[in-house]
Amino acid sequence: MKIKTFKVERWMNEYEDEAVYNLGETCVDSITIKELLELCGKDVAGYMTELAETRLSYGHIFGSPEYLEGVANLYQDLKPTQVIPTHGAIGANNQIITTLIGPEDNMVSVMPTYQQHYSIPESIGADVRILQLTLEDDYLPNLEVLRSLVDENTKMITINNPNNPTGSWIPVDQMKEIIEIAKSVDAYVLCDEVYRGIAEDERYMESIVDLYDKGISVGSMSKVFSMAGVRMGWIATKSEEVLHQCHERRDYDTISCGVIDDKLAALALANKEKIFARNRAILNKNRAILDQWVQETPEVRYLKPVAGTTALVYYDKDIPSYDLCVRLIKEKGVLFTPGECFEMEGAVRIGYAYDSKTLREGLEKFTEFLREL
């Protein structure tokens, strides 16, 4: 199989360890096991003693009942049996696409998005049709363009909501129109919802699974749960066909997830409101810091993100984003992700969900850098 280099992951692998100010990180400030246990009201010493007795077998092949119930409760009326545990959201996306898409199919993917959604089907030989998101459309899918891209061979439409890297959030009314377009050609809608869960105003954020019987949701413990080190993700869908086919594929690429990972994830899911409260406070505070910086810095512009943990920020200098980001990490210790990693030039992705001090100082260093160019 020939597949393109995964630009964003290769970039992070190469430069993340050099960062003094890591604004490439996309997870809400990660928590320690101790902090997790304290948030969940557990006696740390007692829990760790109990955990030490855990037998390191394969465990629950299809996920523990506690984990499955915890994930199902993130949706409106999903059953635990409609959840498939995976090795992170990256494992979920890969499993869905390689299971459902063949070389005879076409698939529509938004751009920018996580590269899995277009490079994996391209490697299979599928006809991948790009739905470009634009600043003029507030990075929301243009429905007329989407209608022009689908036909009787369209197997899947894939979207990313909230969007990475722009931080846009598709309103429910527009989601319903996307679903009607999918229904017109009997296509699945795969929605990468790894940043879903924390709204500014504590409201429930509707999932594709709540709205469409051929909707497929992907999520993980990494971003809004601050637990990337727990390599747990999931596929959630009401489609019996998808559940059956993914279980068949899972025997080849997963078997089961880690026993310890499952336990910690299930605990976090059972106490999600406590974790969301912690993380909402971080996101709201840091989003305001980022917005104030943009307003006070004439060299940059953006569409203020309304969800997620990232923003796509344009700069006014005549330098490719990759070159800019290399110089920035070397000269100022600031890590951004080049827009080039998302096929978006003249911009950088900024992750703003780390600690506030790092965010402020990193943005100040970027201002210095821009004014020295």
C-alpha positions as a Markdown table, in Angstrom:
| # | Residue | x | y | z |
|---|---|---|---|---|
| 1 | Met | 0.0 | 0.0 | 0.0 |
| 2 | Lys | 1.2 | 3.5 | -0.9 |
| 3 | Ile | 0.0 | 6.2 | 1.4 |
| 4 | Lys | 1.0 | 9.9 | 1.8 |
| 5 | Thr | 3.1 | 11.0 | 4.7 |
| 6 | Phe | 0.8 | 12.0 | 7.6 |
| 7 | Lys | 2.0 | 15.6 | 7.7 |
| 8 | Val | 0.6 | 16.8 | 11.1 |
| 9 | Glu | 1.8 | 13.7 | 13.0 |
| 10 | Arg | 5.3 | 13.8 | 11.4 |
| 11 | Trp | 5.6 | 17.5 | 12.2 |
| 12 | Met | 4.7 | 16.9 | 15.9 |
| 13 | Asn | 7.0 | 13.9 | 16.1 |
| 14 | Glu | 9.9 | 15.9 | 14.8 |
| 15 | Tyr | 9.5 | 19.2 | 16.7 |
| 16 | Glu | 7.3 | 18.7 | 19.8 |
| 17 | Asp | 10.2 | 17.8 | 22.1 |
| 18 | Glu | 12.0 | 21.1 | 21.3 |
| 19 | Ala | 9.1 | 23.3 | 22.4 |
| 20 | Val | 9.4 | 25.7 | 25.3 |
| 21 | Tyr | 5.9 | 27.0 | 24.5 |
| 22 | Asn | 3.9 | 24.1 | 23.2 |
| 23 | Leu | 0.9 | 25.6 | 21.3 |
| 24 | Gly | 0.8 | 22.6 | 19.0 |
| 25 | Glu | -0.8 | 20.5 | 21.7 |
| 26 | Thr | -4.5 | 19.9 | 20.9 |
| 27 | Cys | -5.6 | 18.2 | 24.2 |
| 28 | Val | -7.1 | 20.1 | 27.1 |
| 29 | Asp | -4.3 | 20.3 | 29.7 |
| 30 | Ser | -3.7 | 16.7 | 30.5 |
| 31 | Ile | -4.4 | 15.3 | 34.0 |
| 32 | Thr | -2.4 | 13.0 | 36.2 |
| 33 | Ile | -3.8 | 9.7 | 37.5 |
| 34 | Lys | -3.8 | 11.3 | 40.9 |
| 35 | Glu | -5.8 | 14.3 | 39.7 |
| 36 | Leu | -8.3 | 12.0 | 38.0 |
| 37 | Leu | -8.8 | 9.9 | 41.1 |
| 38 | Glu | -9.3 | 13.0 | 43.3 |
| 39 | Leu | -11.7 | 14.6 | 40.8 |
| 40 | Cys | -13.7 | 11.3 | 40.9 |
| 41 | Gly | -13.8 | 11.2 | 44.7 |
| 42 | Lys | -11.5 | 8.2 | 45.0 |
| 43 | Asp | -9.0 | 7.5 | 47.7 |
| 44 | Val | -5.8 | 7.5 | 45.7 |
| 45 | Ala | -3.8 | 5.0 | 47.8 |
| 46 | Gly | -6.8 | 2.6 | 48.1 |
| 47 | Tyr | -7.6 | 2.8 | 44.4 |
| 48 | Met | -4.0 | 2.2 | 43.4 |
| 49 | Thr | -3.7 | -0.8 | 45.8 |
| 50 | Glu | -6.9 | -2.2 | 44.2 |
| 51 | Leu | -5.6 | -1.6 | 40.7 |
| 52 | Ala | -2.4 | -3.5 | 41.5 |
| 53 | Glu | -4.5 | -6.6 | 41.8 |
| 54 | Thr | -5.7 | -6.3 | 38.2 |
| 55 | Arg | -4.8 | -9.3 | 36.1 |
| 56 | Leu | -3.1 | -8.2 | 32.9 |
| 57 | Ser | -5.1 | -10.5 | 30.6 |
| 58 | Tyr | -7.0 | -9.5 | 27.4 |
| 59 | Gly | -9.9 | -8.5 | 29.7 |
| 60 | His | -13.2 | -7.7 | 28.1 |
| 61 | Ile | -12.6 | -8.3 | 24.4 |
| 62 | Phe | -15.5 | -5.9 | 23.4 |
| 63 | Gly | -14.9 | -3.4 | 26.2 |
| 64 | Ser | -16.0 | -3.5 | 29.8 |
| 65 | Pro | -19.7 | -3.0 | 30.6 |
| 66 | Glu | -18.7 | 0.2 | 32.5 |
| 67 | Tyr | -16.8 | 1.6 | 29.6 |
| 68 | Leu | -19.5 | 0.8 | 27.0 |
| 69 | Glu | -22.2 | 2.4 | 29.2 |
| 70 | Gly | -20.0 | 5.5 | 29.8 |
| 71 | Val | -19.6 | 6.0 | 26.1 |
| 72 | Ala | -23.2 | 5.4 | 25.3 |
| 73 | Asn | -24.2 | 8.0 | 27.9 |
| 74 | Leu | -22.4 | 10.7 | 25.8 |
| 75 | Tyr | -25.3 | 10.3 | 23.3 |
| 76 | Gln | -29.0 | 10.8 | 23.5 |
| 77 | Asp | -30.4 | 7.3 | 23.1 |
| 78 | Leu | -27.5 | 5.0 | 22.3 |
| 79 | Lys | -27.2 | 1.5 | 23.7 |
| 80 | Pro | -23.9 | 0.1 | 25.1 |
| 81 | Thr | -24.1 | -2.6 | 22.4 |
| 82 | Gln | -23.8 | 0.1 | 19.8 |
| 83 | Val | -20.3 | 1.1 | 20.9 |
| 84 | Ile | -17.1 | -0.5 | 19.7 |
| 85 | Pro | -13.9 | 0.3 | 21.7 |
| 86 | Thr | -10.8 | 1.2 | 19.6 |
| 87 | His | -7.2 | 2.2 | 20.1 |
| 88 | Gly | -8.0 | 6.0 | 20.2 |
| 89 | Ala | -10.0 | 7.9 | 17.6 |
| 90 | Ile | -7.1 | 7.2 | 15.1 |
| 91 | Gly | -7.9 | 3.5 | 15.4 |
| 92 | Ala | -11.6 | 4.2 | 15.0 |
| 93 | Asn | -11.2 | 6.3 | 11.8 |
| 94 | Asn | -8.9 | 3.8 | 10.3 |
| 95 | Gln | -11.2 | 0.9 | 11.1 |
| 96 | Ile | -14.3 | 2.5 | 9.6 |
| 97 | Ile | -12.7 | 3.7 | 6.4 |
| 98 | Thr | -10.8 | 0.5 | 5.7 |
| 99 | Thr | -13.9 | -1.5 | 6.5 |
| 100 | Leu | -16.5 | 0.4 | 4.5 |
| 101 | Ile | -14.6 | 2.0 | 1.6 |
| 102 | Gly | -13.4 | 0.1 | -1.5 |
| 103 | Pro | -11.7 | 1.2 | -4.7 |
| 104 | Glu | -15.1 | 1.2 | -6.5 |
| 105 | Asp | -16.5 | 3.9 | -4.1 |
| 106 | Asn | -16.3 | 7.6 | -3.9 |
| 107 | Met | -16.1 | 9.5 | -0.7 |
| 108 | Val | -16.5 | 13.2 | 0.2 |
| 109 | Ser | -14.2 | 14.7 | 2.8 |
| 110 | Val | -14.1 | 18.2 | 4.1 |
| 111 | Met | -10.8 | 20.1 | 4.0 |
| 112 | Pro | -9.1 | 21.1 | 6.3 |
| 113 | Thr | -9.5 | 18.0 | 8.5 |
| 114 | Tyr | -7.5 | 15.2 | 10.0 |
| 115 | Gln | -5.5 | 13.7 | 7.2 |
| 116 | Gln | -6.8 | 10.1 | 7.8 |
| 117 | His | -10.1 | 11.1 | 6.3 |
| 118 | Tyr | -8.7 | 11.7 | 2.8 |
| 119 | Ser | -5.3 | 9.9 | 2.6 |
| 120 | Ile | -6.5 | 6.5 | 3.8 |
| 121 | Pro | -9.3 | 6.2 | 1.2 |
| 122 | Glu | -7.0 | 7.6 | -1.5 |
| 123 | Ser | -4.5 | 4.8 | -0.6 |
| 124 | Ile | -7.3 | 2.2 | -1.1 |
| 125 | Gly | -8.0 | 3.6 | -4.5 |
| 126 | Ala | -11.3 | 5.3 | -3.8 |
| 127 | Asp | -12.3 | 8.5 | -5.5 |
| 128 | Val | -11.9 | 11.1 | -2.8 |
| 129 | Arg | -13.8 | 14.4 | -3.5 |
| 130 | Ile | -12.8 | 17.4 | -1.4 |
| 131 | Leu | -15.3 | 19.8 | 0.1 |
| 132 | Gln | -13.2 | 22.8 | 0.9 |
| 133 | Leu | -14.1 | 24.8 | 4.0 |
| 134 | Thr | -13.5 | 28.5 | 3.7 |
| 135 | Leu | -13.2 | 31.5 | 6.0 |
| 136 | Glu | -15.9 | 33.2 | 4.0 |
| 137 | Asp | -18.3 | 30.4 | 4.9 |
| 138 | Asp | -17.2 | 30.4 | 8.6 |
| 139 | Tyr | -15.5 | 27.1 | 7.8 |
| 140 | Leu | -18.9 | 25.4 | 7.5 |
| 141 | Pro | -19.7 | 23.0 | 4.7 |
| 142 | Asn | -21.2 | 24.7 | 1.6 |
| 143 | Leu | -24.3 | 22.7 | 1.0 |
| 144 | Glu | -24.6 | 23.5 | -2.7 |
| 145 | Val | -21.0 | 22.3 | -3.3 |
| 146 | Leu | -21.7 | 19.2 | -1.3 |
| 147 | Arg | -24.7 | 18.4 | -3.5 |
| 148 | Ser | -22.6 | 18.7 | -6.6 |
| 149 | Leu | -20.0 | 16.2 | -5.2 |
| 150 | Val | -22.2 | 13.3 | -4.4 |
| 151 | Asp | -23.7 | 10.7 | -6.8 |
| 152 | Glu | -25.0 | 7.1 | -6.7 |
| 153 | Asn | -21.4 | 5.8 | -6.0 |
| 154 | Thr | -20.9 | 8.0 | -2.9 |
| 155 | Lys | -20.4 | 5.6 | 0.0 |
| 156 | Met | -19.6 | 8.1 | 2.7 |
| 157 | Ile | -19.5 | 11.8 | 3.6 |
| 158 | Thr | -16.9 | 12.5 | 6.3 |
| 159 | Ile | -17.0 | 15.6 | 8.4 |
| 160 | Asn | -15.1 | 16.8 | 11.5 |
| 161 | Asn | -17.3 | 18.5 | 14.1 |
| 162 | Pro | -16.0 | 20.5 | 15.9 |
| 163 | Asn | -13.5 | 21.0 | 13.2 |
| 164 | Asn | -9.8 | 20.6 | 13.5 |
| 165 | Pro | -8.0 | 23.0 | 12.9 |
| 166 | Thr | -10.6 | 25.8 | 12.7 |
| 167 | Gly | -12.7 | 25.3 | 15.8 |
| 168 | Ser | -16.0 | 25.7 | 13.8 |
| 169 | Trp | -19.2 | 23.9 | 14.9 |
| 170 | Ile | -21.9 | 22.9 | 12.4 |
| 171 | Pro | -25.3 | 24.0 | 13.6 |
| 172 | Val | -28.0 | 21.3 | 14.0 |
| 173 | Asp | -30.1 | 22.7 | 11.1 |
| 174 | Gln | -27.2 | 22.5 | 8.8 |
| 175 | Met | -26.3 | 19.0 | 10.0 |
| 176 | Lys | -29.9 | 17.9 | 9.1 |
| 177 | Glu | -29.4 | 19.3 | 5.6 |
| 178 | Ile | -26.1 | 17.4 | 5.2 |
| 179 | Ile | -28.0 | 14.3 | 6.3 |
| 180 | Glu | -30.7 | 14.8 | 3.7 |
| 181 | Ile | -28.0 | 15.0 | 1.0 |
| 182 | Ala | -26.5 | 11.8 | 2.3 |
| 183 | Lys | -29.9 | 10.1 | 2.3 |
| 184 | Ser | -30.4 | 11.1 | -1.3 |
| 185 | Val | -27.6 | 8.8 | -2.3 |
| 186 | Asp | -27.9 | 6.3 | 0.7 |
| 187 | Ala | -24.5 | 7.3 | 2.0 |
| 188 | Tyr | -23.0 | 7.0 | 5.5 |
| 189 | Val | -22.0 | 10.2 | 7.4 |
| 190 | Leu | -18.8 | 9.6 | 9.3 |
| 191 | Cys | -18.4 | 12.4 | 11.9 |
| 192 | Asp | -15.1 | 12.7 | 13.7 |
| 193 | Glu | -16.3 | 14.1 | 17.0 |
| 194 | Val | -13.1 | 13.8 | 19.0 |
| 195 | Tyr | -13.4 | 17.5 | 20.1 |
| 196 | Arg | -17.1 | 17.2 | 20.9 |
| 197 | Gly | -18.5 | 17.4 | 24.5 |
| 198 | Ile | -17.7 | 20.7 | 26.0 |
| 199 | Ala | -19.8 | 23.7 | 25.0 |
| 200 | Glu | -19.1 | 27.2 | 26.3 |
| 201 | Asp | -22.6 | 27.3 | 27.9 |
| 202 | Glu | -22.9 | 23.7 | 29.1 |
| 203 | Arg | -25.5 | 22.8 | 26.5 |
| 204 | Tyr | -25.6 | 19.3 | 25.0 |
| 205 | Met | -23.8 | 19.1 | 21.7 |
| 206 | Glu | -25.8 | 17.0 | 19.3 |
| 207 | Ser | -24.0 | 14.1 | 17.6 |
| 208 | Ile | -24.5 | 12.7 | 14.1 |
| 209 | Val | -25.7 | 9.5 | 15.9 |
| 210 | Asp | -28.5 | 11.4 | 17.4 |
| 211 | Leu | -29.7 | 12.6 | 14.0 |
| 212 | Tyr | -29.1 | 9.9 | 11.4 |
| 213 | Asp | -29.4 | 6.1 | 11.5 |
| 214 | Lys | -26.5 | 5.8 | 9.1 |
| 215 | Gly | -24.4 | 8.2 | 11.1 |
| 216 | Ile | -21.1 | 7.1 | 12.6 |
| 217 | Ser | -19.5 | 8.9 | 15.4 |
| 218 | Val | -15.9 | 8.7 | 16.4 |
| 219 | Gly | -14.6 | 9.9 | 19.8 |
| 220 | Ser | -11.8 | 9.4 | 22.2 |
| 221 | Met | -10.5 | 10.1 | 25.7 |
| 222 | Ser | -7.7 | 12.3 | 24.4 |
| 223 | Lys | -9.0 | 15.8 | 23.7 |
| 224 | Val | -11.9 | 16.9 | 26.0 |
| 225 | Phe | -11.1 | 14.3 | 28.6 |
| 226 | Ser | -7.4 | 15.3 | 28.9 |
| 227 | Met | -6.4 | 11.7 | 28.8 |
| 228 | Ala | -4.4 | 11.1 | 25.6 |
| 229 | Gly | -2.1 | 8.7 | 27.4 |
| 230 | Val | -5.1 | 6.4 | 27.9 |
| 231 | Arg | -5.3 | 5.1 | 24.4 |
| 232 | Met | -9.1 | 4.6 | 24.3 |
| 233 | Gly | -11.4 | 5.6 | 21.6 |
| 234 | Trp | -14.7 | 4.4 | 20.1 |
| 235 | Ile | -17.0 | 3.9 | 17.2 |
| 236 | Ala | -20.7 | 4.7 | 18.0 |
| 237 | Thr | -23.5 | 4.0 | 15.5 |
| 238 | Lys | -27.0 | 2.6 | 15.3 |
| 239 | Ser | -26.2 | 0.9 | 12.0 |
| 240 | Glu | -26.3 | -2.8 | 12.5 |
| 241 | Glu | -24.4 | -3.3 | 9.3 |
| 242 | Val | -21.6 | -1.0 | 10.4 |
| 243 | Leu | -21.4 | -2.7 | 13.8 |
| 244 | His | -21.2 | -6.1 | 12.3 |
| 245 | Gln | -18.6 | -5.2 | 9.7 |
| 246 | Cys | -16.4 | -3.3 | 12.1 |
| 247 | His | -16.5 | -6.2 | 14.6 |
| 248 | Glu | -15.3 | -8.5 | 11.8 |
| 249 | Arg | -12.4 | -6.1 | 10.9 |
| 250 | Arg | -11.6 | -5.6 | 14.6 |
| 251 | Asp | -10.5 | -9.2 | 14.9 |
| 252 | Tyr | -7.6 | -8.3 | 12.5 |
| 253 | Asp | -6.4 | -5.0 | 13.8 |
| 254 | Thr | -7.4 | -4.6 | 17.5 |
| 255 | Ile | -8.7 | -7.8 | 19.3 |
| 256 | Ser | -9.1 | -5.8 | 22.6 |
| 257 | Cys | -8.0 | -2.6 | 24.2 |
| 258 | Gly | -5.8 | -2.3 | 27.3 |
| 259 | Val | -7.3 | -3.4 | 30.6 |
| 260 | Ile | -5.8 | -0.5 | 32.6 |
| 261 | Asp | -6.8 | 2.0 | 29.9 |
| 262 | Asp | -10.3 | 0.7 | 30.0 |
| 263 | Lys | -10.6 | 1.0 | 33.8 |
| 264 | Leu | -9.3 | 4.6 | 33.9 |
| 265 | Ala | -11.5 | 5.6 | 30.9 |
| 266 | Ala | -14.6 | 4.1 | 32.4 |
| 267 | Leu | -13.9 | 5.9 | 35.7 |
| 268 | Ala | -13.6 | 9.2 | 33.8 |
| 269 | Leu | -16.7 | 8.6 | 31.8 |
| 270 | Ala | -18.7 | 7.9 | 34.9 |
| 271 | Asn | -17.6 | 11.3 | 36.3 |
| 272 | Lys | -17.6 | 13.2 | 33.0 |
| 273 | Glu | -19.3 | 16.3 | 34.4 |
| 274 | Lys | -16.5 | 16.9 | 36.9 |
| 275 | Ile | -13.9 | 16.6 | 34.2 |
| 276 | Phe | -15.9 | 18.8 | 31.8 |
| 277 | Ala | -16.3 | 21.5 | 34.4 |
| 278 | Arg | -12.5 | 21.6 | 34.9 |
| 279 | Asn | -11.9 | 21.6 | 31.2 |
| 280 | Arg | -14.6 | 24.1 | 30.3 |
| 281 | Ala | -13.0 | 26.6 | 32.7 |
| 282 | Ile | -9.7 | 26.1 | 31.0 |
| 283 | Leu | -11.1 | 26.4 | 27.5 |
| 284 | Asn | -13.2 | 29.5 | 28.2 |
| 285 | Lys | -10.4 | 31.3 | 29.9 |
| 286 | Asn | -7.8 | 30.5 | 27.2 |
| 287 | Arg | -10.2 | 31.2 | 24.3 |
| 288 | Ala | -10.6 | 34.7 | 25.7 |
| 289 | Ile | -6.8 | 35.1 | 26.0 |
| 290 | Leu | -6.3 | 34.0 | 22.4 |
| 291 | Asp | -9.1 | 36.3 | 21.1 |
| 292 | Gln | -7.7 | 39.3 | 22.9 |
| 293 | Trp | -4.3 | 38.7 | 21.4 |
| 294 | Val | -5.7 | 38.4 | 17.9 |
| 295 | Gln | -7.6 | 41.7 | 18.4 |
| 296 | Glu | -4.5 | 43.5 | 19.6 |
| 297 | Thr | -2.1 | 42.0 | 17.0 |
| 298 | Pro | -2.7 | 43.6 | 13.5 |
| 299 | Glu | -0.4 | 41.1 | 11.9 |
| 300 | Val | -2.9 | 38.2 | 12.3 |
| 301 | Arg | -6.5 | 37.4 | 11.7 |
| 302 | Tyr | -8.9 | 34.5 | 12.3 |
| 303 | Leu | -12.4 | 33.3 | 12.8 |
| 304 | Lys | -12.9 | 33.0 | 16.5 |
| 305 | Pro | -13.3 | 29.3 | 17.4 |
| 306 | Val | -16.6 | 28.4 | 19.0 |
| 307 | Ala | -15.7 | 24.8 | 20.0 |
| 308 | Gly | -12.8 | 22.4 | 20.2 |
| 309 | Thr | -9.3 | 23.3 | 21.3 |
| 310 | Thr | -7.7 | 24.8 | 18.2 |
| 311 | Ala | -7.8 | 27.9 | 15.9 |
| 312 | Leu | -6.5 | 28.5 | 12.4 |
| 313 | Val | -4.7 | 31.9 | 12.5 |
| 314 | Tyr | -3.6 | 33.7 | 9.4 |
| 315 | Tyr | -0.5 | 35.9 | 9.4 |
| 316 | Asp | 0.4 | 38.7 | 7.0 |
| 317 | Lys | 4.0 | 37.8 | 6.2 |
| 318 | Asp | 5.2 | 36.4 | 2.9 |
| 319 | Ile | 6.7 | 33.2 | 4.2 |
| 320 | Pro | 5.4 | 29.6 | 3.8 |
| 321 | Ser | 3.8 | 28.2 | 6.9 |
| 322 | Tyr | 6.3 | 25.3 | 7.3 |
| 323 | Asp | 9.3 | 27.6 | 7.0 |
| 324 | Leu | 7.7 | 30.1 | 9.5 |
| 325 | Cys | 7.0 | 27.3 | 12.0 |
| 326 | Val | 10.5 | 25.9 | 11.8 |
| 327 | Arg | 12.1 | 29.3 | 12.4 |
| 328 | Leu | 9.6 | 30.0 | 15.2 |
| 329 | Ile | 10.5 | 26.8 | 17.1 |
| 330 | Lys | 14.2 | 27.3 | 16.5 |
| 331 | Glu | 14.4 | 31.0 | 17.4 |
| 332 | Lys | 11.6 | 31.4 | 20.0 |
| 333 | Gly | 10.8 | 28.0 | 21.2 |
| 334 | Val | 7.2 | 28.3 | 20.2 |
| 335 | Leu | 5.5 | 25.3 | 18.6 |
| 336 | Phe | 2.6 | 25.8 | 16.2 |
| 337 | Thr | 1.4 | 23.5 | 13.5 |
| 338 | Pro | 1.9 | 24.8 | 9.9 |
| 339 | Gly | -1.2 | 25.3 | 7.9 |
| 340 | Glu | 0.6 | 23.4 | 5.2 |
| 341 | Cys | -0.1 | 20.2 | 7.2 |
| 342 | Phe | -3.8 | 20.9 | 6.5 |
| 343 | Glu | -3.3 | 22.1 | 2.9 |
| 344 | Met | -4.0 | 25.6 | 4.2 |
| 345 | Glu | -1.2 | 28.0 | 3.4 |
| 346 | Gly | -0.5 | 31.4 | 5.0 |
| 347 | Ala | -1.8 | 30.2 | 8.4 |
| 348 | Val | -0.9 | 28.2 | 11.5 |
| 349 | Arg | -2.9 | 26.0 | 13.8 |
| 350 | Ile | -2.7 | 27.2 | 17.4 |
| 351 | Gly | -3.7 | 24.8 | 20.3 |
| 352 | Tyr | -4.9 | 27.0 | 23.1 |
| 353 | Ala | -6.1 | 24.5 | 25.7 |
| 354 | Tyr | -2.8 | 24.1 | 27.5 |
| 355 | Asp | -2.0 | 26.2 | 30.6 |
| 356 | Ser | -2.8 | 29.9 | 30.4 |
| 357 | Lys | 0.8 | 31.1 | 31.2 |
| 358 | Thr | 2.3 | 29.0 | 28.4 |
| 359 | Leu | -0.4 | 30.4 | 26.0 |
| 360 | Arg | 0.2 | 34.0 | 26.9 |
| 361 | Glu | 4.0 | 33.8 | 26.7 |
| 362 | Gly | 3.9 | 31.8 | 23.5 |
| 363 | Leu | 1.6 | 34.3 | 21.8 |
| 364 | Glu | 3.9 | 37.2 | 22.9 |
| 365 | Lys | 6.9 | 35.4 | 21.5 |
| 366 | Phe | 5.0 | 34.9 | 18.2 |
| 367 | Thr | 4.3 | 38.6 | 18.1 |
| 368 | Glu | 8.0 | 39.4 | 18.6 |
| 369 | Phe | 8.8 | 37.0 | 15.8 |
| 370 | Leu | 6.4 | 38.5 | 13.4 |
| 371 | Arg | 7.7 | 42.0 | 14.0 |
| 372 | Glu | 11.3 | 40.9 | 13.5 |
| 373 | Leu | 10.6 | 39.3 | 10.1 |
